[in-house]
């Protein structure tokens, strides 16, 4: 089947680029036609879907060195009442040409759409949502504050409707007493049918108009939701009662049934809205950490401005006790900064000129002048908020079943209700229209897909919020779900188990060299490397007062060491492998190397002009909490493996210290991913934990990648979970939060399914009065959200 797609391409600079892309695409199997327009930066591709897919085409363009642009839109959506609504909007958006992936979150009342801007725009998506009977608007920059405001307004609106509906319904409910007690308990006016009609009518058509409106819009578009069930059920009771009044038959009136149903449903919606507001408290807490204003120095004057008005390069003055408003670099002053909101570490960190600082941390005791380097959405706090928001708005795979059921649920319920009416009217109680109608109404109102739709997203919202509270950032619901299955954890050593900041401990020169000159040659060469071991050597030389020289022909040899020239002498610093590659005999230093490595130090050989010159040793201390974290993982039944490029003796010394039994040592960075694959092939669900650029491939290959938040941006980008605090205990926290959240979701889904599977037949058999069915329906959603909120009280660490 042929498909035609238009793609927006960035990176083309001339006609040769567009021609290259056209030729590259035309050579692909299944491509029928490819045209690239340089001026419009667009490619139109006709292809056979059975032979090639759009992802392959986009990857081909990227392989050629260009970018295929996708954009993401966040939309606030109003008017959804149940899971059938969110499923319907999602399906409608996903069917639009140019939409790559759309996800709608009922609990957050928000939609996330990834789309091709060359084909479709946000206005078209909003129009589609409007056509489906709902309303939408783009999320603004202060999206969460806007959402909180919207939720507050919705709570007030639902509360007002409920109060009015309750006032009008109470006299009608009082008439129900006449069915159970003597009529003298009920004022005569309340028994007057026309008085009941006057009270019930505004409840039905003014307060309850939202159900009619929603039902009409859904039916007009060929679908059905909770509004259809409520409108049908209450209308059946109301219009039957009205017909009885018009005929002068006052003994079978059900005005109180229709009014009470609407009142109870509104009460349920009010409680649900309040409970849903509590599920997003994590975002509100994070937003509350931001400074509201900043004191900037412009043209020599101090000026207090809103923090959103700070621009990169501004000099910000932060006095003792104030929050640092933006990410930046200290240009003047000395102080201690409380970074516990980010790192969890309660001890303030000393800051001086040149040190980086993070927005929302607290300046403790000195005045600092800070140059703003990241502002607005680029600050660390804003990025954390963004990750949590995206995770809360995402869907876990477990939700797919609920979505499929929600899409067909309402038509099935209507069918069951009709069958119930026919069975009662023609078989069980022949000719008793009122009895059949009441059971028909009970079936309609007992069933509601709301609980089903809220079961997963509310738990994910609370679970990801709980994770953020403990410095664990899940990047999506699917990662939250996968984490529960982890039964093997692979830990990088340097910067993950250890602090990643080794110090120089030993300098051992061989005959013909002395310690200072050996260290001078090695440190001068290592000055060109960014590796932590190299930095330790350079810092060690500085502390010993050794002057460094410039190095020429510097080359970093991945996994082996470095080589270059210092003072026109060829210098090598690195592993045994590096020395063997250059034909050097290391036997003379093997005993000394072994001794150092057994002490847990990393020993490196130094050669000058193809002659072994000596040994340098550095030691990296184990992070606080690493032993406890590994012990806790093992107690959870999880296999722990350490992987490192270090030599085996050093690696095993560190492993013994922290209680790890299995070590993969002397592994080159490019081979770390292969080691993860080997564990996966053995049937393990593997989490890789790392902090460096060379960990990124392994993080991407693992079932779940966890990046230590104190590590590099590339590692965090490749990972599924970010451990903001750099504390290995956060690994077990993440797994525990995942397990508890998935357990909570399964509970919610069980009760949602159980409720409907029990409630429907009980109502069909005539054992439930409609008002009881309505109350049960209203409180089913509240119970699901309340169960999700229990996650807020779980104790992560004993």
N, C-alpha and C positions, 0 to 999 in steps of 0.2 A: 504494500500500500504506500503510495507516494505522499510525502508530507513536505510542506513548504514553510521555512522558518527564516526570519530576519534577525540578524545578530548585530549588536553594537560593538565595534572593535576600536580599541585605543592602541596607540603606538605606531601607526602608519605615518611615515614622513614624506613619502614620494610614491610615484606611480610604480616603482619597482616593488614596493611593499605590497600593494594591492594585487599586482600580477603574481607575486610569489604565493600569496594566500590562495588566489584562484587556482593556480597550478597545483598547489599542495592538496587542496580539497578535491579537485577534479580527479586526482590519482587515487583517491580513496574508493574502495569497493562500496557500491550502493549509492554513490553520489551521481545524480542525474544531471544536475546543472548547478554551477556556482558563479555568482556575479558579485564583485566587490566594488563599492563606490567609495573612492578615496575622499571626495569632498564631504559626503554625508557620514563617513566613517561607519558604513553599514555593509553587511554581506547578506545576500539573499541566496539561500541554499534549498534546492529541491532534492530530496533523497528518498530512498526506499527504506521504510521503517523495519522491514523484515531482515535487512542486511546491515544496516548501520543505524545507530541512535544519535540523538542530539548531543549527549555527553561526549561521545567519541569525536564528533565534529568540533566541539568546543575545545577538547583536549588537543586536537591536531593544530588548531589555530594557536593555542598557547605554546605548543612544542615548536612552532615556527617563530616564536619570540614576541607574540602580541597578546594583548589582553582582551578577553571577552567580558564585557561589563554586565554585571547583575546588580540590581539595587534591591534594597529591602525597605518596605513601608510598614509602619506601625499605625494601626487604626483603632480608635475607640469606637465600639459598636454598641448602640442602644437598641432596646426592644426585644432582646432574647429572653425567653422565659424558661426554656428547658433545653436538654441536650439535642432534641430534634432540631431546634433553631440553629445551634452552632454547627451541627453536622450539615444542615442545608446550606448555610452560608459558605462553609468550607468547600462543599462540592461545587457550588455555583462559581466560586472564584477559581477553583482548580480547573474548571472546564474552559476558562477564558484563554484565548490565544495569548501567549506571552507570559502567562503566570507559570512560574517554575514550581513553586510550592507555597501553598496557603495553609495556615493553621489558625484555628479560632479557639480561644480559651473562654469557656462560659463563665468560670469563676472570676476571671479578671475583666470580663467584658471587653476583650481586646483581640484583634486579629493581627497576625504577622504574615506578610506576603513578600516572597522573593520573586522578582519579576524581571523580564527583559525590557529595559526602557526604550528599545528600538521598536517595540511592538505595542506596548500598552503603558498607560500612565495612571497615576493615583486617582485622578478624577474619574476615569472610566471604571475603576474598581469600586469607588464610592457609589457611583451611579448603579452599578450592578447590585450592590447591597441594598440600596434604596428600592430598586425594582423588586427585590425579594421581600420587601415589606419591613425593612429595618432602617436604621439611620446610622451613618458613620461619619467620622471626621479624623483627619490626621492627628496623631499624638504630638503635642507641642513640646518645646524644649523642656519645660517644667512638667513633663508628662505625668510623673507620679503625684506631684502636688495637685495637678488638675484632676487626676483620677480620684484622689482622696476627696476633693471638693465635690466631684460628681457623686461619689458614694454617699457623702453626707446629705446632699440634696435628695438623693433617692430614698434614703432612710426617712427623712422628714416627710417626703411625699407619701411614702407607704404608710407612715405612722398616721398622718392626717386622714388618709382614706380609711384606714382601719378604725380609727376613733369614730368617724361619722357613720361608717357601716355598722359598728357595734352598737351605737346609740339607737339606730333605727331597727336593729335586729333584736335587741333585748326584749321589747314587748312581744315580738313574734315568738321568740324562744319561750317566753313565759306561757304562751298558749299551749305549749307542749305539755305543761303540767296537767292540763285538763285530761290528757290521755292516761295519766298515771294516778292523779289524785282527784278529789272532788272539784267541780267547777267553781265552787265558792272561793277557792284559792286564787282564781284568776279574775281580774277586774272585767266586768261585762263589756267594756269598750274594746278590750283586747280580743274578745271573741267575735266581734263584728267583722264579717268578711270584707266589707268595703274598707274598714280601717286597716286591716291586714294588707289589702291591695295597695292602699296609699303608702304604707311603710315599705313594702317590698319593691315597689316599682322604681324608686330612685336608687335603691341598692342594686337592682338588676341592670338598669340601663344608664345610670350615671357613674356610680362607683364601679360597676362591673363592665363599663364600656370598653375598658382596655382588653378584656377577653374577647369581645365581639370583634374589635378592630384587628387584633392579632389573628383571630380565626379566619376572618375574611381575607386578609392579606396572604395567609398561608394557603388557604383553599384556592384562591385566585391563581396562585403560582403552582398548583398541583401537588401540594404537600400538606401535612398536618402536624400540629404540635400540641402542647399542653393546653393552649388557649381553646383549641377545638373541643377537647374533652370537657373543659369547664363550661364553655358556652353551651354545648349540647346538653350536658347534665343539668345545669341550672335552668336552662330554657325549658327543658321537658317538665320540670317540677312547676315552674312559674306559669307556663301557658296552660298546663292541665288544670291548675288551680283557677286560673282566670276563666277558663271555659266552664268550670263547675259553677263559679260565681254568676256568670252570665246566664246559666241555665237555672239558677236558683237552688242548686244543690250544694249545701254548705257543710256536709258531713265529711267530705274527703278533700281537705285543702292542704297544700304543701308549700305555702308561701314562706313559712319559717325554714323549710328545707333549703330552698334556693338562696334565701338571704343569709342563713347561717353558713352555707357552703362558701359563699363569696367572702364572708367575714373571716372564716377560719383560714382560707387560702391566703387572704391578705395578711393575717397574723403570721402565717408561715413565711411569707415573703419578707415581712418586716424582720423577723428573727434571723432569717437566712441572710439578708442584707447586712445586718449587724455582725453576724458571725463571719461572713466573707470579708468584711472590713478588717477583722482581726487576723485573717490569714496573711495579709500583706504588711504586718507590722514591722517585719525585718527591713523592708525598703524604707519605711518611714523613719526607723531608727538610723539607718545609714544616711538618709537625707538630712536628718537632724544633726549629724556630725559636722556638716559644712559650716564654715564661717559665713556670715551674711554680708559683712563689709570688709574692706581692706583699706589700710592707711598707706597710700602711695606717695612717693616723692617725685613731683613733676616740676621742672623748672625751678628747683630749689625750694619749693613749697610743699608742706604736708597737706594732703587732701584725702578725706575719707570718702570712698565711693563704694557702690554695690560691688560685690566680688565678681559678678558677671561682667563688669566693665573693665576689669584688669586685663591688660594685653601683655603678650610675651615681650620681655625686655624691661617692663616696669620694675622699679625698685620699691619693694614693699617693706615698711617698717613694722616689726612685730615686737611689742613690749612684753615684759614678764607676765605670765598668766594668760596671755591671749592665744587664740587658735591661729595657726599658720594658715592663711587663706588659700594659697595656691602651691603647686609643686615648684620648687626652685633650687637655687644655689646660694649659699651664704657668701656675701661679698664683704661683710663687715660685722664684727662682733663675735662673742663667745658665749655659749649657753648650753644648757642641757634640755633635750626635747623628749617629751613623753610620747612614744610611738606605739603605745599599747593597743590603740584602736586598730593598728595594722598588723603588728607583730605578736601581740599578746604578751610581750615582755614588759613587766611593770617597772623595771629599772630604766630611768631616763638615759638617753644616749647623748654623749657630749658632741657638740657641733662647733666647728670653727670655720674660718674662711676657706672656701672651696668645697665644703661638704654639701651633699644634697639634702634637701628637706622635703617633706611630703605634706600636702594640704590636709587640714583637719587634725593634724597632730598639735600638741600643746607646748608652747615655749614656757619653760619653767622659771628660770632665774636671771637671764641676761637679755639685753636688747639686741635684736638681730636685724640687719639689713639684708634682704633677700632679693635676688634677681629672679623674676618669674620666668620659668622655662616651659611650664605646661599650665594651661588655663582651661576653664570651661569643661567641655566633654573629654579633654585629653588628660585631666588629672587622674592620679591613681584612684582616688575615691570615686570619681565619676565612672571610671572603667569597672570598678567593683560593682557599683550600682547597676551598670549596664549588663554585666554578666548575670547578676542575680535576677534582674527583670526578664532577661531573655530565657533564663532557666525556668522561671515561674510561668512564663507564657508558653513554654514548649510542651510537647506531648510525649509521654512515655509509650513504648510499644504496647504495653498492657491495655492502653486505652482504646486500641483499635476495635476490640470486640465490643466494648460498650458503644462506640460510635456506630458500628454496623447495626447493632440491635436498636439503637435510638432512631435510626433512619426509617425503620419499618414498624416501630413499636405502636405508634398511635393508630394507624390503619388496622392493625391486628386487634387492638383493644376495642375499637369501634365495632369491628366484626363480632367479637365476643359479646359485646353489649347487645347487639341486635339479636344474636342467637339466644341470649338470655331472655330477652323480652318475648320472643316467639315461643320458646319452650314454656315459660311461665303462663303466657296468655292462652296457648292452645293445649298444653298437656298438664302441667302441674296444677294450675288454678284456672281452669277454662273460663274465659269471659271476664275475668277480673282485671280490667285494664289498669286500674290504679296500682294494684299489687305488682303487675308486670313492669309498669313504668318506674316504680320506686327501685326495683332491683336493677333495671336498665340504668338508672341514674347512679346507683351505688357502684356498679361496675365501671362506669365512665370515670367517676371521680376518685376511686381507690387507686387507679393506675396512673402513675406520673413518671415520665422519664427523667425528671429533674435529678432525683437522687443518683440515677445511673450516670448522668452527665457530670455531676459534681464529685463523684467518688474519687476519680483520679486527680484532676487538677487541683483540688483543694489540698490534698495530701502533698502533692509536689510543691505547692506554694509554701506550705508550712515547713516541709522537709528541707527545701533549699534555703529557706530563711534561717532555719536552725543551723544548717551548715555554715552559712555566712557568719552567724554569731560566733562560731568556733573557728573561723578563718578557713573554712573549706568551701571553695566556690565550684559548684557543679555547673558545667556549661550548657546543660540541657537535660530534659527529663529522661532521654534515652540513656545518658551516662549515669544518672541516678539509679536507673533500673539495672543496668549492667553491673554496677559496682557490687551489688549484693551477691553476685555469683563468683566473685574473686576467691580463688583458693591457692594462688601463688603470687607472691610479691617479689619483684626483682628490684634491688636497690643499687643505685650507683654509689660508689664509695665517697669520692672527693666532693665535698659541698653538700652531700646528702646525709650520709652517716656521720661524716666528719664535718668540721666547721668550714673546710674548704679554704682555710687561710693558714697554710703550714709555715713553720719557722725553721730557719737554718740552725742545725744542731751540731754538725760535725764537719770539720775541714781536715782532710788527711792527705798530705802531699807525699809523693814517692821521691826516691833519691833523685837529686838533680833539680828539684823544685822546692819551694818553701810555701807555707800556708798562705801568706798574704798575696804572693804573685799568682798562685793557683786560683785563689778566689777572685783576684782582679781580672784574670783572663776569662774565667767562667761568667762572672757577673757582667762584664762588658758585653759579652755575646748575648747573654740571656736578657739584657735590657730591651732587646727587640721583640721579645715574646710576651704574650699576655697570659700565658699559662700560670696558674697559682704557684707551681713549683719554681718557675722562673722568677716570679715576683718575690718569693721567699729568699732566693739567693741574692737578688739585687738589694732587698731590704737588709739582709744580713751583712752585706758588704758595706752598706751605708752606715749601719750601726757600729761597724768596726773601723770607720773612718777611712775606708779605702777609696781612692779616687778611680773613677771608671773612665775607660777610653771608648772611642767610637769603634763600631764593628762594620766591616764590609762583607759583601756577598752573603748576607744573613739568609738562612733558609731553615724553616721549621719543618721537621720530618715527623709527620703524624704518627703518634704512638711510639716513637723511637727517641726523639730528642731534637737538638739543634746543631747546626754547623755554620761556620763562617770564618772570617779573618779578623784578628785583633793584632794591631802593630805588625802587620804583614806576616803574621803567623797563623797557620791553619789550626782552628780550635774545634773540638767536638765535645759536646756535653750530652749524655744520655744513657741509654740502657745497654745491656750486654749485646743485644741484637745490633745496635748501631756500631759498636766496636767490632763485632764479628764481620759486619758488612765492609768494614775498612781494613780487614785483615789483621786486627790487633789481638794479641794473646792476653786474656784477662785472668789467667790462672793465678798470677802473683797476688791478686787482690781478692780472690774468691772468698777466703776465710773471713776477711774483714767485711766484705759485702754481706756475707751470711749472718755475721754477728749483728750488724746494723739492722738487717731486715728482720731478724728474729725479735729485735726490740720494737718492731712495728714502724721503723723509719723507712723512708724511701731513699735508697742510695743510688747515686748517679756517678758514672765514671766521667773523668775529664781526660782528653787526649790533646796534646799540643804537637803539631808537626809530625803526625803519625807515631807519636810516642805516648804511652800511657803515663799520665802525669799525677793522677790522684783520684780521690773520692770526695764527693760532697753528699751530705745526708740532711734531709729535712724531715720533720715530723708534723703530722696533722692531728690535732686533738679531736677526740670523739665529742659530738654535740651532746649537750645535756638532754637527757630523755631518750637517747637512742637505744640504750639497753632496755629500758622499760617498754619502749614502743615495740621492739622486736619480740620481747617476751609476751607482750599482750597479743600480738599477731599470732604467735605460735599457740597460745592458749585458745585462740579462736579457730584453730585447726587449719591455719594458713601456712603453706610452705614459704620460707624466706630464703632468697638467694642473693648473694652479693656479687656484683659484676664490676670489674675495674681494669684499667690498663696497667695498673701497677704490677710488679713482679709478685710471684706466688707467696714468697715468704712474708713480705710486708702485708699483703692482703690477708693472709691467714692469721697474722698477729692481730690485726684489727678485728677480724671475724671472731676470733676467740674472745676478744675483749667484750664484744657486744652480744655474744651468744648465737652467732650464725654458724650452721653446720656445713652449708654448701657454698663454695666460692668458685667463681669463674674469673681467673686472673689473666693478666697479660692479653686482654681482649682489645683489639684495635677498635676505635670508635665506629668504623663502618661495619664491624662484626657484631656490635651489641644487638642490633636488630635481629641478626641470625640466631643469636642465643635465645632471644625472646621467642622466635619462631619455633625453635626446637622444643621449648617447654609447651607451647601451644599444640604442637604435633603429638605430644605425650598425653594430651587431653586436659591440660590445665587451662583455667581461665586466668589470664595473667594480667597483673597490674605492673607497669614499669614506673619507677619513681626516679626522677633525675632533675638536674638543675642547669646543665650546661648545653651549649650549642650542639656538642657532639652526641647529646642524648636524644635530640629531636627525632631522628629516624626510628629509634627504639620506642619512643613514646607513641609515635604514630602507628607502629606495627602492633603494639600491645592491645589487648582487649579493652583495657582502660589505661590511659596515660595520665600520670600525676606529676605535675611540675611543682617543685619547691618554689614558693613565691619569692624567695630571696635570690632566685636564679635569673637566667637571661630571658628576655622577651620572646626569643625564638622558641625556647623550650616551653614556655607558657602557652604560646600560640599553638604548638603542636599537641598539647595535652588536652585531655577531656576534663580534668579536675585541677584546680590550682590550690596548693596548700600555702596560704598566705603567710603563715607564721614560720615557715622553715623548720617546723618541729615534726619529727617523724611520728609522734603520737597522733598527729592529725590523720595519718593513713588509717589507723584503726577507727578513729572518729568517723571518717568518711564511710568506711565499710559498715560501721554500726548504724549510722544515720540512714544509709541506703537500706539496710535490712529492716530497720524499724519502719521506714516509710513504706516500703513494699508490703510489709505485713499489714500496715494500716490501710493501704489501698485494697489489699485482698479482703480485709474485713469489710470495708465500705462496699465493695462489689458484691460480696456474699450477701450482705444485708439488703442491698438494693434488689438483687435477683430474688432473694428469699422472700422479701416483703411482697413483691409483685406475684411470685409464684404461689404464695399462700393467700394473699389478699384477693386476687381475682376470683379464684374458685369459691372462696367464702362469701364474697359479695354476690356471685352468680347464684349461689344456693339460697340466697335470701336471708343470710344470718347477720347482715350489716345494714343498719339504717344509713341513708345517704349522708347525714351529718357526721356520723362516726367515720364513714369512709373518707369524707372530706377532711376531717381532722387528721386522720392517719396519713393522708396524702400530703397535707401541709407540713406535718412534722417529720416526714421521712427525709426531706431535704435537710431540715435543721439537724436531724440526728447524724447524718453523714458529715456535715460540716463540723459539728461538735466533736465527732470522733476524730476528724482530721486535726482539730485544735489540740487534742491530747498530745500530739507530737511536740508541742511547745514545752511540755512538762517532762520530757524524757531526760534522764540523767546520762550524759555522754560518758563521763569518767567516774569511776568509783573513788 
